[in-house]
Amino acid sequence: MCIIMFKPKGVEMPDEQTIINCFENNPHGAGFMYQTKKGMVRIKKGLMTVDSLLDELKKLKNKKDLNLAVHFRWATHGKTTEGQTHPFPITGRISVMEKTDLTTCSAMMHNGICSDYGDRCISDTMDFVKKHHIELVSHIKNTHGKFLVMTGDEIGIYGSFEVYGGCLYSNNGYQNIVKYARFDNFDYYDYNFREAGHRSENDWCDSCGVEVKRKDLFELNGFLVCEDCANTFYVDLEESELGER
């Protein structure tokens, strides 16, 4: 699922519980980026516990004056390593994307699934950036999902975001902790946790992260998606509908 939180300049940081909610709902690592006074983008990521994230955020000076974006990962492709957490510098080199502490000209983060990208080794987002880094924004505009792209002097937000406390969130995963099974050894396309009955009658779209009733989800290549996302992916809804589960 993942969630992106964006705190604009002039807005206070969200409270600690909101950050904990985001992390606990997306437990596969976090990272953040912000614009520097020298017109660059600073990235710090590979924060695999909520305490390490909170500690790094506390080190930032004058946070209210920063345009700051934080990403909380729920892995669907690739590995659950520090280097595969978001954000990513916009480059065609995987080795640079996996750096956890760097300053760059431009960077991005993503909430959703880039269909037909990624595998067991690299995430769908990394693969997407690698293949389209030269004209990334034009490809983002033709891709389903939610993106935040940051340069030293501009910020592009693509897709629908919720506003709460002056901050923007790519879904409602900031509101509370959803009680579902967590797994520490992520396996590609492993969604069997749903069958264990750890979720309520409501569930999440694996693409956009919106909360909907389970009966209103559709199956697509092993993922559960809402009707809007299913239409985007050109799915035959009558054949894909889950029905009673």
C-alpha positions as a LaTeX table, in Angstrom:
\begin{tabular}{lrrr}
\hline
Residue & $x$ (\AA) & $y$ (\AA) & $z$ (\AA) \\
\hline
Met1 & 0.00 & 0.00 & 0.00 \\
Cys2 & 2.59 & 2.58 & 1.23 \\
Ile3 & 1.78 & 6.13 & 2.26 \\
Ile4 & 3.36 & 9.47 & 1.40 \\
Met5 & 3.22 & 12.35 & 3.86 \\
Phe6 & 4.11 & 15.84 & 2.63 \\
Lys7 & 4.62 & 18.73 & 5.04 \\
Pro8 & 4.73 & 22.06 & 3.23 \\
Lys9 & 6.93 & 24.90 & 4.36 \\
Gly10 & 5.27 & 26.89 & 7.13 \\
Val11 & 3.32 & 23.90 & 8.49 \\
Glu12 & 4.16 & 22.13 & 11.73 \\
Met13 & 5.23 & 18.50 & 11.69 \\
Pro14 & 2.45 & 15.99 & 12.37 \\
Asp15 & 2.36 & 14.61 & 15.90 \\
Glu16 & 4.33 & 11.52 & 16.80 \\
Gln17 & 1.28 & 9.23 & 16.89 \\
Thr18 & 0.43 & 10.10 & 13.28 \\
Ile19 & 3.93 & 9.11 & 12.21 \\
Ile20 & 3.67 & 5.89 & 14.22 \\
Asn21 & 0.33 & 5.07 & 12.55 \\
Cys22 & 1.87 & 5.53 & 9.10 \\
Phe23 & 4.84 & 3.33 & 9.94 \\
Glu24 & 2.92 & 0.54 & 11.67 \\
Asn25 & 0.56 & 0.30 & 8.69 \\
Asn26 & 3.53 & 0.22 & 6.30 \\
Pro27 & 6.29 & $-1.56$ & 8.22 \\
His28 & 8.88 & $-2.24$ & 5.49 \\
Gly29 & 10.99 & 0.86 & 6.06 \\
Ala30 & 10.80 & 4.61 & 5.72 \\
Gly31 & 12.70 & 7.57 & 4.34 \\
Phe32 & 12.35 & 11.29 & 3.79 \\
Met33 & 13.56 & 14.11 & 1.58 \\
Tyr34 & 13.56 & 17.89 & 1.74 \\
Gln35 & 14.75 & 20.88 & $-0.23$ \\
Thr36 & 18.00 & 22.46 & 0.93 \\
Lys37 & 18.89 & 26.14 & 0.96 \\
Lys38 & 21.41 & 25.45 & $-1.82$ \\
Gly39 & 18.70 & 24.28 & $-4.22$ \\
Met40 & 19.28 & 20.54 & $-3.84$ \\
Val41 & 17.29 & 17.63 & $-2.45$ \\
Arg42 & 18.51 & 15.88 & 0.68 \\
Ile43 & 17.59 & 12.20 & 1.11 \\
Lys44 & 17.75 & 10.14 & 4.27 \\
Lys45 & 16.21 & 6.66 & 4.14 \\
Gly46 & 16.67 & 3.02 & 5.10 \\
Leu47 & 14.97 & 3.65 & 8.44 \\
Met48 & 13.63 & 0.21 & 9.26 \\
Thr49 & 12.08 & 0.97 & 12.66 \\
Val50 & 9.76 & 3.74 & 13.72 \\
Asp51 & 12.20 & 4.76 & 16.45 \\
Ser52 & 15.01 & 5.27 & 13.94 \\
Leu53 & 12.71 & 7.40 & 11.80 \\
Leu54 & 11.60 & 9.53 & 14.74 \\
Asp55 & 15.22 & 9.97 & 15.81 \\
Glu56 & 16.29 & 11.19 & 12.36 \\
Leu57 & 13.35 & 13.57 & 12.09 \\
Lys58 & 14.21 & 15.03 & 15.50 \\
Lys59 & 17.70 & 15.85 & 14.21 \\
Leu60 & 16.32 & 18.17 & 11.53 \\
Lys61 & 16.64 & 21.84 & 12.36 \\
Asn62 & 13.90 & 24.37 & 11.62 \\
Lys63 & 11.52 & 21.67 & 10.39 \\
Lys64 & 8.67 & 24.16 & 10.05 \\
Asp65 & 10.67 & 25.97 & 7.36 \\
Leu66 & 11.16 & 22.83 & 5.26 \\
Asn67 & 9.22 & 21.31 & 2.39 \\
Leu68 & 9.50 & 17.78 & 3.74 \\
Ala69 & 8.17 & 14.50 & 2.30 \\
Val70 & 8.20 & 11.20 & 4.20 \\
His71 & 7.50 & 7.78 & 2.67 \\
Phe72 & 6.42 & 4.66 & 4.55 \\
Arg73 & 6.82 & 1.46 & 2.54 \\
Trp74 & 4.66 & $-1.60$ & 2.11 \\
Ala75 & 6.69 & $-3.85$ & $-0.17$ \\
Thr76 & 5.03 & $-5.54$ & $-3.14$ \\
His77 & 8.11 & $-6.10$ & $-5.33$ \\
Gly78 & 11.83 & $-6.31$ & $-4.73$ \\
Lys79 & 13.48 & $-6.79$ & $-1.36$ \\
Thr80 & 12.79 & $-5.35$ & 2.08 \\
Thr81 & 16.23 & $-3.79$ & 2.35 \\
Glu82 & 17.31 & $-0.34$ & 3.46 \\
Gly83 & 18.29 & 0.62 & $-0.07$ \\
Gln84 & 14.88 & $-0.18$ & $-1.53$ \\
Thr85 & 12.99 & 2.19 & 0.75 \\
His86 & 11.85 & 5.48 & $-0.78$ \\
Pro87 & 12.65 & 8.17 & $-1.83$ \\
Phe88 & 14.78 & 7.53 & $-4.91$ \\
Pro89 & 17.04 & 9.93 & $-6.77$ \\
Ile90 & 15.91 & 10.23 & $-10.36$ \\
Thr91 & 18.59 & 8.27 & $-12.15$ \\
Gly92 & 19.03 & 5.18 & $-14.31$ \\
Arg93 & 21.52 & 3.63 & $-11.90$ \\
Ile94 & 20.14 & 1.18 & $-9.35$ \\
Ser95 & 23.27 & 1.47 & $-7.20$ \\
Val96 & 22.64 & 5.20 & $-6.75$ \\
Met97 & 18.93 & 4.65 & $-6.00$ \\
Glu98 & 19.95 & 2.34 & $-3.15$ \\
Lys99 & 22.09 & 4.92 & $-1.38$ \\
Thr100 & 20.52 & 5.77 & 1.97 \\
Asp101 & 22.17 & 9.12 & 2.65 \\
Leu102 & 22.75 & 11.51 & $-0.24$ \\
Thr103 & 22.12 & 14.90 & $-1.79$ \\
Thr104 & 20.82 & 15.04 & $-5.34$ \\
Cys105 & 19.20 & 17.32 & $-7.91$ \\
Ser106 & 15.84 & 15.56 & $-7.99$ \\
Ala107 & 14.07 & 12.68 & $-6.25$ \\
Met108 & 10.72 & 10.98 & $-6.08$ \\
Met109 & 8.47 & 8.70 & $-4.03$ \\
His110 & 5.47 & 6.59 & $-5.01$ \\
Asn111 & 2.33 & 5.12 & $-3.47$ \\
Gly112 & 0.78 & 2.40 & $-5.62$ \\
Ile113 & 1.88 & $-0.33$ & $-7.98$ \\
Cys114 & 3.64 & 0.24 & $-11.30$ \\
Ser115 & 2.09 & $-2.60$ & $-13.26$ \\
Asp116 & 4.57 & $-4.71$ & $-15.28$ \\
Tyr117 & 7.60 & $-3.29$ & $-13.46$ \\
Gly118 & 9.83 & $-4.83$ & $-10.81$ \\
Asp119 & 10.61 & $-8.38$ & $-9.74$ \\
Arg120 & 12.07 & $-10.22$ & $-6.74$ \\
Cys121 & 15.28 & $-8.21$ & $-6.91$ \\
Ile122 & 14.20 & $-4.61$ & $-7.47$ \\
Ser123 & 10.97 & $-2.83$ & $-6.65$ \\
Asp124 & 8.45 & $-1.74$ & $-9.24$ \\
Thr125 & 9.17 & 1.92 & $-8.49$ \\
Met126 & 12.93 & 1.47 & $-8.94$ \\
Asp127 & 12.39 & $-0.31$ & $-12.23$ \\
Phe128 & 10.01 & 2.41 & $-13.37$ \\
Val129 & 12.51 & 5.17 & $-12.55$ \\
Lys130 & 15.38 & 3.28 & $-14.15$ \\
Lys131 & 13.52 & 2.94 & $-17.43$ \\
His132 & 11.93 & 6.41 & $-17.56$ \\
His133 & 14.25 & 8.72 & $-15.61$ \\
Ile134 & 14.96 & 10.97 & $-18.59$ \\
Glu135 & 11.30 & 11.96 & $-19.03$ \\
Leu136 & 9.93 & 10.75 & $-15.73$ \\
Val137 & 7.10 & 13.24 & $-15.23$ \\
Ser138 & 5.55 & 12.59 & $-18.63$ \\
His139 & 5.48 & 8.87 & $-17.82$ \\
Ile140 & 4.07 & 9.52 & $-14.34$ \\
Lys141 & 1.16 & 11.40 & $-15.89$ \\
Asn142 & 0.30 & 8.29 & $-17.91$ \\
Thr143 & 0.70 & 5.90 & $-14.97$ \\
His144 & $-1.76$ & 4.99 & $-12.26$ \\
Gly145 & $-0.68$ & 5.73 & $-8.71$ \\
Lys146 & 0.34 & 8.63 & $-6.50$ \\
Phe147 & 3.71 & 10.32 & $-6.86$ \\
Leu148 & 5.66 & 13.14 & $-5.31$ \\
Val149 & 8.59 & 14.54 & $-7.30$ \\
Met150 & 10.94 & 17.05 & $-5.71$ \\
Thr151 & 13.69 & 19.23 & $-7.16$ \\
Gly152 & 15.61 & 22.00 & $-5.45$ \\
Asp153 & 12.94 & 24.57 & $-6.29$ \\
Glu154 & 9.83 & 22.67 & $-7.37$ \\
Ile155 & 7.48 & 20.01 & $-6.03$ \\
Gly156 & 5.12 & 17.97 & $-8.18$ \\
Ile157 & 2.28 & 16.03 & $-6.58$ \\
Tyr158 & 0.38 & 13.58 & $-8.80$ \\
Gly159 & $-2.79$ & 11.76 & $-7.77$ \\
Ser160 & $-5.32$ & 12.49 & $-5.04$ \\
Phe161 & $-4.06$ & 13.32 & $-1.54$ \\
Glu162 & $-5.93$ & 13.96 & 1.71 \\
Val163 & $-5.23$ & 17.08 & 3.76 \\
Tyr164 & $-4.97$ & 16.81 & 7.53 \\
Gly165 & $-3.37$ & 19.33 & 9.87 \\
Gly166 & $-1.94$ & 21.19 & 6.89 \\
Cys167 & $-0.06$ & 18.09 & 5.66 \\
Leu168 & $-0.91$ & 15.98 & 2.62 \\
Tyr169 & $-1.32$ & 12.19 & 2.77 \\
Ser170 & $-1.63$ & 9.81 & $-0.16$ \\
Asn171 & $-4.25$ & 7.70 & 1.67 \\
Asn172 & $-5.92$ & 7.51 & 5.07 \\
Gly173 & $-3.36$ & 5.18 & 6.64 \\
Tyr174 & $-2.29$ & 8.02 & 8.96 \\
Gln175 & $-5.56$ & 7.95 & 10.90 \\
Asn176 & $-5.08$ & 4.83 & 12.99 \\
Ile177 & $-3.23$ & 1.53 & 13.06 \\
Val178 & $-5.00$ & $-1.18$ & 11.07 \\
Lys179 & $-4.75$ & $-4.57$ & 12.76 \\
Tyr180 & $-3.59$ & $-7.03$ & 10.14 \\
Ala181 & $-0.88$ & $-9.65$ & 10.04 \\
Arg182 & 2.65 & $-8.40$ & 9.57 \\
Phe183 & 5.35 & $-10.49$ & 8.01 \\
Asp184 & 9.06 & $-9.77$ & 8.42 \\
Asn185 & 10.28 & $-12.06$ & 5.63 \\
Phe186 & 8.41 & $-10.56$ & 2.70 \\
Asp187 & 7.82 & $-12.83$ & $-0.27$ \\
Tyr188 & 6.96 & $-11.48$ & $-3.70$ \\
Tyr189 & 3.19 & $-11.36$ & $-4.24$ \\
Asp190 & 2.59 & $-12.87$ & $-0.80$ \\
Tyr191 & $-0.91$ & $-11.72$ & 0.10 \\
Asn192 & $-1.93$ & $-14.80$ & 2.09 \\
Phe193 & $-2.18$ & $-12.68$ & 5.25 \\
Arg194 & $-5.64$ & $-11.61$ & 4.10 \\
Glu195 & $-6.88$ & $-15.17$ & 4.25 \\
Ala196 & $-5.89$ & $-15.44$ & 7.90 \\
Gly197 & $-8.85$ & $-13.25$ & 8.82 \\
His198 & $-6.82$ & $-10.45$ & 10.38 \\
Arg199 & $-8.70$ & $-7.70$ & 8.57 \\
Ser200 & $-12.20$ & $-6.43$ & 9.19 \\
Glu201 & $-14.95$ & $-6.29$ & 6.57 \\
Asn202 & $-13.09$ & $-3.28$ & 5.17 \\
Asp203 & $-9.90$ & $-3.73$ & 3.20 \\
Trp204 & $-7.42$ & $-1.71$ & 1.14 \\
Cys205 & $-6.85$ & $-1.27$ & $-2.56$ \\
Asp206 & $-3.32$ & $-2.51$ & $-3.23$ \\
Ser207 & $-2.84$ & 0.16 & $-5.89$ \\
Cys208 & $-4.15$ & 3.48 & $-4.54$ \\
Gly209 & $-4.53$ & 2.53 & $-0.87$ \\
Val210 & $-8.15$ & 3.66 & $-0.51$ \\
Glu211 & $-10.20$ & 1.83 & 2.12 \\
Val212 & $-13.23$ & 0.00 & 0.73 \\
Lys213 & $-15.41$ & $-2.95$ & 1.67 \\
Arg214 & $-13.84$ & $-6.30$ & 0.84 \\
Lys215 & $-16.80$ & $-7.30$ & $-1.30$ \\
Asp216 & $-16.16$ & $-4.29$ & $-3.55$ \\
Leu217 & $-12.57$ & $-5.28$ & $-4.40$ \\
Phe218 & $-11.48$ & $-6.96$ & $-7.62$ \\
Glu219 & $-8.61$ & $-9.36$ & $-8.17$ \\
Leu220 & $-5.89$ & $-8.40$ & $-10.63$ \\
Asn221 & $-2.72$ & $-10.44$ & $-11.08$ \\
Gly222 & $-2.71$ & $-11.48$ & $-7.43$ \\
Phe223 & $-3.58$ & $-8.01$ & $-6.11$ \\
Leu224 & $-6.86$ & $-6.65$ & $-4.79$ \\
Val225 & $-7.88$ & $-3.34$ & $-6.31$ \\
Cys226 & $-10.83$ & $-0.97$ & $-6.14$ \\
Glu227 & $-13.17$ & $-0.45$ & $-9.10$ \\
Asp228 & $-11.46$ & 2.79 & $-10.20$ \\
Cys229 & $-8.05$ & 1.11 & $-10.30$ \\
Ala230 & $-9.48$ & $-1.96$ & $-12.00$ \\
Asn231 & $-10.92$ & 0.25 & $-14.74$ \\
Thr232 & $-7.55$ & 1.96 & $-15.12$ \\
Phe233 & $-5.86$ & $-1.39$ & $-15.61$ \\
Tyr234 & $-8.45$ & $-2.37$ & $-18.25$ \\
Val235 & $-9.74$ & $-5.34$ & $-16.33$ \\
Asp236 & $-12.94$ & $-7.17$ & $-17.24$ \\
Leu237 & $-14.71$ & $-6.57$ & $-13.93$ \\
Glu238 & $-17.28$ & $-9.32$ & $-14.37$ \\
Glu239 & $-14.53$ & $-11.91$ & $-14.75$ \\
Ser240 & $-12.36$ & $-10.40$ & $-12.01$ \\
Glu241 & $-14.96$ & $-9.87$ & $-9.31$ \\
Leu242 & $-14.15$ & $-11.71$ & $-6.10$ \\
Gly243 & $-17.67$ & $-12.19$ & $-4.83$ \\
Glu244 & $-17.99$ & $-13.76$ & $-1.38$ \\
Arg245 & $-14.70$ & $-14.70$ & 0.29 \\
\hline
\end{tabular}
